Amino acid sequence: MICVAYIASQFPSSVEPYVVDEIRELRSRGIRVIACSARRPQIHASEAMTAEFIEETLYLQPFRVVPLLRTLWLCMRRFHGLRSLFKRVLLQGKESRGRRIRGLLHTILGVYYAVQLEGYGVEHIHAHHGYFASWIAMVAARMLDVSFSMTLHGSDLLLHRAYLETKLRHCKFCITVSEFNRRYILEHYPEIESSKIIVRRIGVDLVRERPRVPHIHQQKTFVILSVGRLHPVKDHPFLLRACAKLKSHGMDFICLIAGEGPERSALQRMITELQLARYVELLGHLPRAQLNRYYAACDLVVLTSRSEGIPLVLMEAMAFGKTVLAPEITGIPEIVVNGRTGFLYRSGSMQDFVGRLEEIRESDHALVSVRRAARQHVMEKFNREKNLAAFADLFVNQLTGATKGRSHENFVLQ
């Protein structure tokens, strides 16, 4: 049985339910998967965080004294195997001093991770996202003399890509969620072998039954829904300024923002300053069943992010047969075909965003064909069951060849 360690920066996570799905799908193929996480989940953890995952996940924190001492000893004894990584972190590239210090700590943490995995018989390590967990995975794989891979989504490729060229060079394969991402990688890292950059989309289940709709508004009120972390990359201030414009134009609407995060206090202050209390409500974190009811109740789902892969929220909204409005960036046009499966606006253009939204409001009853096409598009291209199967097929094909003739059952770090 192939043994894979699957590490995420934080697991389980309410914003990344597909990690649980991927682990379960790999296990259904006979792959032994060790779920790992660099950090413990916060309060609003995924509903998928069952006792099964709480108890079994290998958390790197809090650190334990004996493995930590062994880590430092191994760093000294096997410094020759880490020399090139330390050189890249400290002496090469254009990273800031703070980033280099974090890179040094993550290298040591990678050795610590290898110590934690000793005795499991791990034959491959996969990192979800290209953030610091992928560097930890790469270092641990080198210490254990196994292969590693990673999944790249959006911000980890386009905004926070420190040391990414090193990770790409050393990974056995790299999964990414859109054709845009693949083109971006091959264009900006031409030295990377194209065959190991592979597109595997995430997906959602199609809605079979309509959930009970909450009472939100009078019949004529236009309901706008935004779903996402309250984080700067999601650019909720842009949405609030747009709401102020809609208010000044006399539109009868309500904007509901579902999600939690570090920007909540600033957004609440902005709502007060713009006198939007009657028009905008921060819903906070919503359990899946409750969020589905808001999807069912809204007229339009909007996205205002500065950077994305292919957002799960768009897939979910379109699976409900809802009209969507999103920025024309990255891989979003692969799911939102402007005028056919939804609507796009020029990223950062308030005039274009507000104009599109008002057009949708005026023609909402005539958009039945767009909503129908959106649901069909998700069914064909972003089907959860089909895409999970393709993800697992990739692993089986890659790792069967990678592990043939090798055994790590008795591997001991020396």
C-alpha positions as a Markdown table, in Angstrom:
| # | Residue | x | y | z |
|---|---|---|---|---|
| 1 | Met | 0.0 | 0.0 | 0.0 |
| 2 | Ile | 1.4 | 3.4 | -1.0 |
| 3 | Cys | 1.7 | 5.8 | 1.9 |
| 4 | Val | 1.3 | 9.6 | 1.3 |
| 5 | Ala | 1.7 | 12.4 | 3.9 |
| 6 | Tyr | -0.7 | 15.2 | 2.9 |
| 7 | Ile | 0.1 | 18.5 | 4.6 |
| 8 | Ala | -1.8 | 21.8 | 4.6 |
| 9 | Ser | -1.0 | 25.0 | 6.4 |
| 10 | Gln | -4.2 | 24.6 | 8.5 |
| 11 | Phe | -6.4 | 21.5 | 8.4 |
| 12 | Pro | -9.3 | 21.0 | 8.5 |
| 13 | Ser | -10.5 | 24.4 | 7.2 |
| 14 | Ser | -13.9 | 25.7 | 6.5 |
| 15 | Val | -12.7 | 27.5 | 3.3 |
| 16 | Glu | -11.0 | 24.4 | 1.9 |
| 17 | Pro | -13.5 | 21.5 | 2.3 |
| 18 | Tyr | -12.0 | 19.9 | -0.8 |
| 19 | Val | -8.9 | 18.9 | 1.1 |
| 20 | Val | -11.0 | 16.4 | 3.1 |
| 21 | Asp | -12.6 | 15.2 | -0.1 |
| 22 | Glu | -9.2 | 14.6 | -1.7 |
| 23 | Ile | -7.9 | 12.7 | 1.3 |
| 24 | Arg | -11.0 | 10.5 | 1.3 |
| 25 | Glu | -10.8 | 9.9 | -2.4 |
| 26 | Leu | -7.1 | 8.8 | -2.2 |
| 27 | Arg | -8.0 | 6.4 | 0.6 |
| 28 | Ser | -10.8 | 4.9 | -1.4 |
| 29 | Arg | -8.1 | 4.0 | -4.0 |
| 30 | Gly | -6.1 | 2.1 | -1.4 |
| 31 | Ile | -3.6 | 4.8 | -0.7 |
| 32 | Arg | -2.7 | 5.2 | 3.0 |
| 33 | Val | -2.9 | 9.0 | 3.7 |
| 34 | Ile | -1.4 | 10.7 | 6.8 |
| 35 | Ala | -3.3 | 13.9 | 7.3 |
| 36 | Cys | -0.9 | 16.6 | 8.5 |
| 37 | Ser | -1.2 | 20.3 | 9.4 |
| 38 | Ala | 1.3 | 23.0 | 10.2 |
| 39 | Arg | -1.2 | 24.8 | 12.4 |
| 40 | Arg | -4.3 | 23.8 | 14.4 |
| 41 | Pro | -7.6 | 25.0 | 13.0 |
| 42 | Gln | -9.2 | 28.1 | 14.4 |
| 43 | Ile | -12.7 | 28.4 | 16.0 |
| 44 | His | -14.7 | 28.2 | 12.8 |
| 45 | Ala | -13.2 | 25.0 | 11.6 |
| 46 | Ser | -14.7 | 23.0 | 8.8 |
| 47 | Glu | -17.9 | 21.1 | 9.4 |
| 48 | Ala | -16.0 | 18.2 | 7.9 |
| 49 | Met | -13.7 | 18.3 | 11.0 |
| 50 | Thr | -15.2 | 15.1 | 12.4 |
| 51 | Ala | -13.6 | 13.3 | 15.3 |
| 52 | Glu | -12.0 | 11.1 | 12.7 |
| 53 | Phe | -9.8 | 14.0 | 11.4 |
| 54 | Ile | -9.3 | 15.7 | 14.8 |
| 55 | Glu | -7.9 | 12.6 | 16.3 |
| 56 | Glu | -5.8 | 11.4 | 13.4 |
| 57 | Thr | -4.2 | 14.6 | 12.1 |
| 58 | Leu | -0.5 | 15.0 | 12.8 |
| 59 | Tyr | -0.1 | 18.6 | 13.9 |
| 60 | Leu | 3.4 | 20.1 | 13.9 |
| 61 | Gln | 2.5 | 22.5 | 16.7 |
| 62 | Pro | 2.8 | 22.6 | 19.7 |
| 63 | Phe | 6.4 | 21.5 | 19.4 |
| 64 | Arg | 7.7 | 18.6 | 21.5 |
| 65 | Val | 11.1 | 18.8 | 23.2 |
| 66 | Val | 12.6 | 15.5 | 22.2 |
| 67 | Pro | 11.7 | 15.7 | 18.4 |
| 68 | Leu | 13.0 | 19.3 | 18.5 |
| 69 | Leu | 16.3 | 18.3 | 19.9 |
| 70 | Arg | 16.6 | 15.5 | 17.4 |
| 71 | Thr | 15.8 | 18.0 | 14.6 |
| 72 | Leu | 18.7 | 20.3 | 15.6 |
| 73 | Trp | 21.0 | 17.3 | 15.8 |
| 74 | Leu | 19.9 | 16.2 | 12.3 |
| 75 | Cys | 20.4 | 19.6 | 10.9 |
| 76 | Met | 24.0 | 19.5 | 12.0 |
| 77 | Arg | 24.7 | 15.9 | 11.0 |
| 78 | Arg | 23.1 | 16.2 | 7.6 |
| 79 | Phe | 23.9 | 19.7 | 6.8 |
| 80 | His | 25.4 | 18.6 | 3.5 |
| 81 | Gly | 21.9 | 17.6 | 2.3 |
| 82 | Leu | 20.4 | 20.9 | 3.3 |
| 83 | Arg | 23.3 | 23.2 | 2.1 |
| 84 | Ser | 21.7 | 24.1 | -1.2 |
| 85 | Leu | 18.4 | 25.0 | 0.5 |
| 86 | Phe | 20.1 | 27.1 | 3.2 |
| 87 | Lys | 22.1 | 28.9 | 0.4 |
| 88 | Arg | 18.9 | 29.6 | -1.6 |
| 89 | Val | 17.1 | 30.9 | 1.5 |
| 90 | Leu | 19.9 | 33.1 | 2.9 |
| 91 | Leu | 22.1 | 34.2 | -0.1 |
| 92 | Gln | 20.2 | 34.0 | -3.4 |
| 93 | Gly | 17.1 | 35.7 | -4.8 |
| 94 | Lys | 15.6 | 39.0 | -3.9 |
| 95 | Glu | 13.5 | 38.1 | -0.8 |
| 96 | Ser | 13.4 | 40.5 | 2.2 |
| 97 | Arg | 15.3 | 39.9 | 5.3 |
| 98 | Gly | 12.1 | 38.9 | 7.2 |
| 99 | Arg | 11.2 | 36.4 | 4.4 |
| 100 | Arg | 14.7 | 34.9 | 4.6 |
| 101 | Ile | 14.4 | 34.5 | 8.4 |
| 102 | Arg | 11.1 | 32.8 | 7.9 |
| 103 | Gly | 12.5 | 30.6 | 5.2 |
| 104 | Leu | 15.3 | 29.5 | 7.5 |
| 105 | Leu | 12.8 | 28.6 | 10.2 |
| 106 | His | 10.6 | 26.7 | 7.7 |
| 107 | Thr | 13.7 | 24.7 | 6.6 |
| 108 | Ile | 14.3 | 23.7 | 10.2 |
| 109 | Leu | 10.6 | 23.0 | 10.6 |
| 110 | Gly | 10.8 | 20.7 | 7.5 |
| 111 | Val | 13.4 | 18.6 | 9.2 |
| 112 | Tyr | 11.2 | 18.5 | 12.3 |
| 113 | Tyr | 8.4 | 17.3 | 10.1 |
| 114 | Ala | 10.6 | 14.5 | 8.7 |
| 115 | Val | 11.4 | 13.5 | 12.3 |
| 116 | Gln | 7.6 | 13.4 | 13.0 |
| 117 | Leu | 7.0 | 11.2 | 10.0 |
| 118 | Glu | 9.7 | 8.7 | 10.8 |
| 119 | Gly | 8.4 | 5.2 | 11.1 |
| 120 | Tyr | 5.2 | 5.8 | 9.0 |
| 121 | Gly | 6.7 | 4.4 | 5.9 |
| 122 | Val | 6.0 | 7.5 | 3.9 |
| 123 | Glu | 6.7 | 7.3 | 0.2 |
| 124 | His | 5.5 | 10.7 | -1.0 |
| 125 | Ile | 4.6 | 14.0 | 0.5 |
| 126 | His | 1.9 | 16.3 | -1.0 |
| 127 | Ala | 1.4 | 19.9 | 0.1 |
| 128 | His | -1.8 | 21.7 | -0.4 |
| 129 | His | -1.0 | 25.3 | -1.5 |
| 130 | Gly | 2.4 | 26.8 | -2.4 |
| 131 | Tyr | 2.7 | 28.7 | 0.9 |
| 132 | Phe | 5.2 | 27.8 | 3.7 |
| 133 | Ala | 3.8 | 24.2 | 4.1 |
| 134 | Ser | 5.1 | 23.4 | 0.6 |
| 135 | Trp | 8.7 | 24.4 | 1.6 |
| 136 | Ile | 8.3 | 22.3 | 4.8 |
| 137 | Ala | 7.1 | 19.3 | 2.6 |
| 138 | Met | 10.0 | 19.8 | 0.2 |
| 139 | Val | 12.6 | 19.8 | 3.0 |
| 140 | Ala | 11.0 | 16.8 | 4.7 |
| 141 | Ala | 10.9 | 14.8 | 1.4 |
| 142 | Arg | 14.6 | 15.5 | 1.0 |
| 143 | Met | 15.4 | 14.3 | 4.5 |
| 144 | Leu | 13.3 | 11.1 | 3.9 |
| 145 | Asp | 14.6 | 10.6 | 0.4 |
| 146 | Val | 11.1 | 10.5 | -1.1 |
| 147 | Ser | 9.3 | 12.6 | -3.7 |
| 148 | Phe | 7.0 | 15.5 | -3.1 |
| 149 | Ser | 4.2 | 17.4 | -5.0 |
| 150 | Met | 2.0 | 20.4 | -4.4 |
| 151 | Thr | -1.2 | 22.0 | -5.4 |
| 152 | Leu | -1.2 | 25.7 | -6.5 |
| 153 | His | -4.4 | 27.7 | -6.5 |
| 154 | Gly | -4.2 | 31.5 | -6.8 |
| 155 | Ser | -2.6 | 33.8 | -4.3 |
| 156 | Asp | 0.1 | 31.2 | -3.6 |
| 157 | Leu | 1.2 | 31.5 | -7.2 |
| 158 | Leu | 0.4 | 35.1 | -8.1 |
| 159 | Leu | 1.0 | 37.1 | -4.9 |
| 160 | His | 2.9 | 35.0 | -2.4 |
| 161 | Arg | 5.4 | 33.0 | -4.4 |
| 162 | Ala | 8.6 | 33.1 | -2.3 |
| 163 | Tyr | 11.1 | 30.4 | -3.3 |
| 164 | Leu | 8.5 | 29.0 | -5.8 |
| 165 | Glu | 11.1 | 28.3 | -8.5 |
| 166 | Thr | 12.9 | 26.0 | -6.1 |
| 167 | Lys | 9.8 | 24.2 | -5.1 |
| 168 | Leu | 8.8 | 23.7 | -8.8 |
| 169 | Arg | 12.3 | 22.5 | -9.7 |
| 170 | His | 12.3 | 19.8 | -6.9 |
| 171 | Cys | 8.7 | 18.7 | -7.0 |
| 172 | Lys | 7.8 | 15.5 | -8.8 |
| 173 | Phe | 4.6 | 17.0 | -10.2 |
| 174 | Cys | 2.6 | 20.2 | -9.5 |
| 175 | Ile | -1.2 | 20.3 | -9.7 |
| 176 | Thr | -2.9 | 23.5 | -10.4 |
| 177 | Val | -6.6 | 24.4 | -10.7 |
| 178 | Ser | -6.8 | 26.3 | -14.0 |
| 179 | Glu | -5.3 | 26.6 | -17.4 |
| 180 | Phe | -4.4 | 30.2 | -16.7 |
| 181 | Asn | -2.2 | 29.1 | -13.8 |
| 182 | Arg | -0.5 | 26.5 | -15.9 |
| 183 | Arg | 0.3 | 29.1 | -18.6 |
| 184 | Tyr | 1.5 | 31.5 | -16.0 |
| 185 | Ile | 3.9 | 28.9 | -14.5 |
| 186 | Leu | 5.3 | 27.9 | -17.8 |
| 187 | Glu | 5.7 | 31.5 | -18.9 |
| 188 | His | 7.4 | 32.8 | -15.7 |
| 189 | Tyr | 9.4 | 29.6 | -15.0 |
| 190 | Pro | 10.5 | 28.4 | -18.5 |
| 191 | Glu | 13.1 | 26.1 | -17.0 |
| 192 | Ile | 10.4 | 23.9 | -15.4 |
| 193 | Glu | 9.5 | 20.8 | -17.4 |
| 194 | Ser | 6.0 | 21.4 | -18.8 |
| 195 | Ser | 4.8 | 17.8 | -18.4 |
| 196 | Lys | 4.9 | 18.0 | -14.6 |
| 197 | Ile | 2.5 | 21.0 | -14.4 |
| 198 | Ile | -0.9 | 19.4 | -14.5 |
| 199 | Val | -4.4 | 20.9 | -14.4 |
| 200 | Arg | -6.9 | 19.3 | -12.0 |
| 201 | Arg | -10.0 | 21.3 | -11.3 |
| 202 | Ile | -11.9 | 21.3 | -8.0 |
| 203 | Gly | -15.6 | 20.9 | -8.1 |
| 204 | Val | -18.9 | 21.0 | -6.3 |
| 205 | Asp | -22.0 | 18.9 | -6.0 |
| 206 | Leu | -25.1 | 19.9 | -8.0 |
| 207 | Val | -28.0 | 21.0 | -5.8 |
| 208 | Arg | -30.7 | 18.4 | -5.9 |
| 209 | Glu | -33.2 | 19.9 | -3.5 |
| 210 | Arg | -33.8 | 23.5 | -2.7 |
| 211 | Pro | -33.1 | 24.4 | 0.9 |
| 212 | Arg | -35.6 | 26.4 | 3.0 |
| 213 | Val | -35.2 | 30.1 | 2.1 |
| 214 | Pro | -34.7 | 32.5 | 5.0 |
| 215 | His | -36.9 | 35.6 | 5.2 |
| 216 | Ile | -34.6 | 38.4 | 4.1 |
| 217 | His | -36.4 | 41.1 | 2.3 |
| 218 | Gln | -39.5 | 42.6 | 0.7 |
| 219 | Gln | -40.3 | 41.0 | -2.6 |
| 220 | Lys | -38.9 | 43.9 | -4.7 |
| 221 | Thr | -35.6 | 44.2 | -2.9 |
| 222 | Phe | -32.6 | 43.0 | -4.9 |
| 223 | Val | -30.4 | 40.6 | -2.7 |
| 224 | Ile | -26.7 | 40.6 | -3.4 |
| 225 | Leu | -24.6 | 37.9 | -1.7 |
| 226 | Ser | -20.8 | 37.9 | -1.2 |
| 227 | Val | -19.1 | 34.8 | 0.2 |
| 228 | Gly | -15.4 | 34.8 | 1.3 |
| 229 | Arg | -12.9 | 35.4 | 4.0 |
| 230 | Leu | -12.8 | 38.9 | 5.4 |
| 231 | His | -9.3 | 39.3 | 4.1 |
| 232 | Pro | -7.6 | 42.1 | 2.1 |
| 233 | Val | -7.2 | 40.0 | -1.0 |
| 234 | Lys | -11.0 | 39.7 | -1.2 |
| 235 | Asp | -11.3 | 43.5 | -1.4 |
| 236 | His | -14.6 | 43.9 | 0.5 |
| 237 | Pro | -14.0 | 47.7 | 0.8 |
| 238 | Phe | -14.5 | 47.8 | -3.0 |
| 239 | Leu | -17.8 | 46.1 | -2.6 |
| 240 | Leu | -18.9 | 48.6 | 0.2 |
| 241 | Arg | -17.9 | 51.6 | -1.9 |
| 242 | Ala | -20.0 | 50.1 | -4.8 |
| 243 | Cys | -22.9 | 49.7 | -2.3 |
| 244 | Ala | -22.6 | 53.4 | -1.5 |
| 245 | Lys | -22.9 | 54.1 | -5.2 |
| 246 | Leu | -26.0 | 51.9 | -5.6 |
| 247 | Lys | -27.5 | 53.7 | -2.6 |
| 248 | Ser | -26.9 | 57.1 | -4.2 |
| 249 | His | -28.5 | 55.8 | -7.4 |
| 250 | Gly | -31.7 | 55.0 | -5.5 |
| 251 | Met | -31.5 | 51.2 | -5.9 |
| 252 | Asp | -33.5 | 49.1 | -3.5 |
| 253 | Phe | -31.1 | 46.4 | -2.4 |
| 254 | Ile | -29.5 | 44.5 | 0.4 |
| 255 | Cys | -25.9 | 43.2 | 0.4 |
| 256 | Leu | -25.1 | 40.2 | 2.6 |
| 257 | Ile | -21.5 | 39.3 | 3.2 |
| 258 | Ala | -20.8 | 35.8 | 4.6 |
| 259 | Gly | -17.4 | 35.0 | 6.0 |
| 260 | Glu | -15.1 | 35.8 | 8.9 |
| 261 | Gly | -11.6 | 37.2 | 9.1 |
| 262 | Pro | -9.2 | 39.9 | 10.2 |
| 263 | Glu | -10.9 | 42.7 | 8.2 |
| 264 | Arg | -14.3 | 42.5 | 10.1 |
| 265 | Ser | -13.7 | 45.5 | 12.4 |
| 266 | Ala | -12.5 | 47.7 | 9.6 |
| 267 | Leu | -15.4 | 46.7 | 7.4 |
| 268 | Gln | -17.9 | 47.4 | 10.2 |
| 269 | Arg | -16.5 | 50.9 | 10.6 |
| 270 | Met | -16.7 | 51.5 | 6.9 |
| 271 | Ile | -20.3 | 50.4 | 6.9 |
| 272 | Thr | -21.0 | 53.0 | 9.6 |
| 273 | Glu | -19.0 | 55.8 | 7.8 |
| 274 | Leu | -20.8 | 55.2 | 4.5 |
| 275 | Gln | -24.2 | 55.0 | 6.3 |
| 276 | Leu | -24.9 | 51.5 | 4.9 |
| 277 | Ala | -26.3 | 49.9 | 8.0 |
| 278 | Arg | -29.7 | 49.5 | 6.3 |
| 279 | Tyr | -28.1 | 48.0 | 3.1 |
| 280 | Val | -25.2 | 45.9 | 4.2 |
| 281 | Glu | -25.0 | 43.1 | 6.8 |
| 282 | Leu | -22.0 | 41.0 | 7.8 |
| 283 | Leu | -23.3 | 37.5 | 8.4 |
| 284 | Gly | -20.1 | 36.1 | 9.8 |
| 285 | His | -19.2 | 32.4 | 9.4 |
| 286 | Leu | -22.1 | 30.3 | 8.3 |
| 287 | Pro | -22.5 | 26.5 | 8.5 |
| 288 | Arg | -22.9 | 24.9 | 5.2 |
| 289 | Ala | -26.7 | 24.3 | 5.5 |
| 290 | Gln | -27.3 | 27.9 | 6.4 |
| 291 | Leu | -25.0 | 29.2 | 3.7 |
| 292 | Asn | -27.0 | 27.1 | 1.1 |
| 293 | Arg | -30.2 | 28.8 | 2.2 |
| 294 | Tyr | -28.6 | 32.2 | 1.5 |
| 295 | Tyr | -27.5 | 31.0 | -1.9 |
| 296 | Ala | -31.1 | 30.0 | -2.6 |
| 297 | Ala | -32.5 | 33.3 | -1.4 |
| 298 | Cys | -30.2 | 35.8 | -3.2 |
| 299 | Asp | -30.6 | 37.3 | -6.7 |
| 300 | Leu | -26.9 | 37.8 | -7.5 |
| 301 | Val | -23.6 | 36.5 | -6.1 |
| 302 | Val | -20.7 | 38.9 | -6.5 |
| 303 | Leu | -16.9 | 38.5 | -6.2 |
| 304 | Thr | -14.5 | 41.4 | -5.8 |
| 305 | Ser | -11.2 | 39.7 | -5.2 |
| 306 | Arg | -7.9 | 41.0 | -6.4 |
| 307 | Ser | -6.5 | 37.5 | -6.9 |
| 308 | Glu | -8.1 | 34.1 | -7.2 |
| 309 | Gly | -7.6 | 30.6 | -8.6 |
| 310 | Ile | -11.1 | 29.5 | -9.7 |
| 311 | Pro | -13.2 | 30.4 | -6.7 |
| 312 | Leu | -15.4 | 27.7 | -5.1 |
| 313 | Val | -18.0 | 30.3 | -4.3 |
| 314 | Leu | -18.7 | 30.8 | -8.1 |
| 315 | Met | -19.1 | 27.1 | -8.6 |
| 316 | Glu | -21.5 | 26.9 | -5.6 |
| 317 | Ala | -23.5 | 29.8 | -6.8 |
| 318 | Met | -23.8 | 28.6 | -10.4 |
| 319 | Ala | -24.7 | 25.1 | -9.1 |
| 320 | Phe | -27.7 | 26.8 | -7.5 |
| 321 | Gly | -28.5 | 28.4 | -10.8 |
| 322 | Lys | -27.6 | 31.9 | -9.6 |
| 323 | Thr | -26.4 | 34.8 | -11.7 |
| 324 | Val | -22.8 | 35.7 | -10.8 |
| 325 | Leu | -20.6 | 38.8 | -11.3 |
| 326 | Ala | -16.9 | 38.5 | -10.9 |
| 327 | Pro | -13.6 | 40.2 | -12.0 |
| 328 | Glu | -12.1 | 39.2 | -15.3 |
| 329 | Ile | -8.8 | 37.9 | -13.7 |
| 330 | Thr | -6.8 | 34.7 | -13.6 |
| 331 | Gly | -8.8 | 31.5 | -14.2 |
| 332 | Ile | -12.2 | 33.1 | -13.5 |
| 333 | Pro | -13.1 | 33.4 | -17.3 |
| 334 | Glu | -12.8 | 29.6 | -17.4 |
| 335 | Ile | -15.9 | 29.2 | -15.4 |
| 336 | Val | -17.7 | 32.6 | -16.0 |
| 337 | Val | -18.1 | 33.0 | -19.7 |
| 338 | Asn | -19.2 | 36.6 | -20.0 |
| 339 | Gly | -22.8 | 36.9 | -21.0 |
| 340 | Arg | -23.2 | 33.1 | -21.3 |
| 341 | Thr | -22.7 | 31.6 | -17.8 |
| 342 | Gly | -22.4 | 34.8 | -15.8 |
| 343 | Phe | -20.9 | 38.3 | -16.1 |
| 344 | Leu | -17.4 | 39.7 | -15.8 |
| 345 | Tyr | -16.2 | 43.2 | -15.0 |
| 346 | Arg | -12.8 | 44.9 | -15.4 |
| 347 | Ser | -11.0 | 44.3 | -12.1 |
| 348 | Gly | -10.7 | 47.5 | -10.0 |
| 349 | Ser | -13.2 | 49.4 | -12.2 |
| 350 | Met | -15.9 | 50.8 | -10.0 |
| 351 | Gln | -17.8 | 52.2 | -13.0 |
| 352 | Asp | -17.8 | 48.9 | -14.8 |
| 353 | Phe | -18.8 | 46.9 | -11.6 |
| 354 | Val | -21.7 | 49.2 | -10.7 |
| 355 | Gly | -22.8 | 49.4 | -14.3 |
| 356 | Arg | -22.8 | 45.7 | -14.8 |
| 357 | Leu | -24.7 | 45.2 | -11.5 |
| 358 | Glu | -27.4 | 47.7 | -12.4 |
| 359 | Glu | -27.8 | 46.0 | -15.8 |
| 360 | Ile | -28.2 | 42.7 | -14.2 |
| 361 | Arg | -30.8 | 44.2 | -11.8 |
| 362 | Glu | -32.8 | 45.6 | -14.6 |
| 363 | Ser | -32.7 | 42.4 | -16.7 |
| 364 | Asp | -32.8 | 39.8 | -14.0 |
| 365 | His | -36.0 | 38.2 | -15.1 |
| 366 | Ala | -34.5 | 37.8 | -18.6 |
| 367 | Leu | -31.5 | 35.9 | -17.5 |
| 368 | Val | -33.0 | 32.4 | -17.1 |
| 369 | Ser | -30.9 | 31.1 | -20.0 |
| 370 | Val | -27.7 | 32.4 | -18.4 |
| 371 | Arg | -28.5 | 30.8 | -15.1 |
| 372 | Arg | -29.4 | 27.5 | -16.8 |
| 373 | Ala | -26.1 | 27.6 | -18.8 |
| 374 | Ala | -24.2 | 28.3 | -15.6 |
| 375 | Arg | -25.6 | 25.2 | -13.9 |
| 376 | Gln | -24.9 | 23.1 | -17.0 |
| 377 | His | -21.3 | 24.4 | -17.2 |
| 378 | Val | -20.6 | 23.5 | -13.6 |
| 379 | Met | -22.1 | 20.0 | -14.1 |
| 380 | Glu | -19.8 | 19.4 | -17.1 |
| 381 | Lys | -16.5 | 21.0 | -16.0 |
| 382 | Phe | -16.6 | 21.4 | -12.2 |
| 383 | Asn | -18.4 | 18.3 | -11.1 |
| 384 | Arg | -17.0 | 17.3 | -7.7 |
| 385 | Glu | -17.3 | 13.5 | -8.2 |
| 386 | Lys | -15.6 | 13.5 | -11.6 |
| 387 | Asn | -12.8 | 15.9 | -10.7 |
| 388 | Leu | -12.0 | 14.1 | -7.5 |
| 389 | Ala | -11.7 | 10.9 | -9.5 |
| 390 | Ala | -9.3 | 12.6 | -11.9 |
| 391 | Phe | -7.3 | 13.9 | -8.9 |
| 392 | Ala | -6.9 | 10.4 | -7.5 |
| 393 | Asp | -6.1 | 8.9 | -10.9 |
| 394 | Leu | -3.2 | 11.3 | -11.2 |
| 395 | Phe | -1.8 | 10.3 | -7.9 |
| 396 | Val | -2.1 | 6.6 | -8.6 |
| 397 | Asn | -0.4 | 7.0 | -12.0 |
| 398 | Gln | 2.4 | 9.2 | -10.7 |
| 399 | Leu | 3.1 | 7.3 | -7.5 |
| 400 | Thr | 2.9 | 3.8 | -8.8 |
| 401 | Gly | 5.8 | 4.5 | -11.0 |
| 402 | Ala | 7.6 | 6.7 | -8.4 |
| 403 | Thr | 7.6 | 4.0 | -5.7 |
| 404 | Lys | 8.1 | 0.9 | -7.8 |
| 405 | Gly | 11.0 | -1.2 | -6.5 |
| 406 | Arg | 11.4 | 1.1 | -3.4 |
| 407 | Ser | 10.6 | 0.4 | 0.2 |
| 408 | His | 10.7 | 2.9 | 3.1 |
| 409 | Glu | 9.1 | 0.8 | 5.7 |
| 410 | Asn | 12.3 | 0.5 | 7.7 |
| 411 | Phe | 13.7 | 3.9 | 6.7 |
| 412 | Val | 15.5 | 5.6 | 9.7 |
| 413 | Leu | 16.9 | 9.1 | 9.7 |
| 414 | Gln | 20.6 | 9.1 | 10.5 |
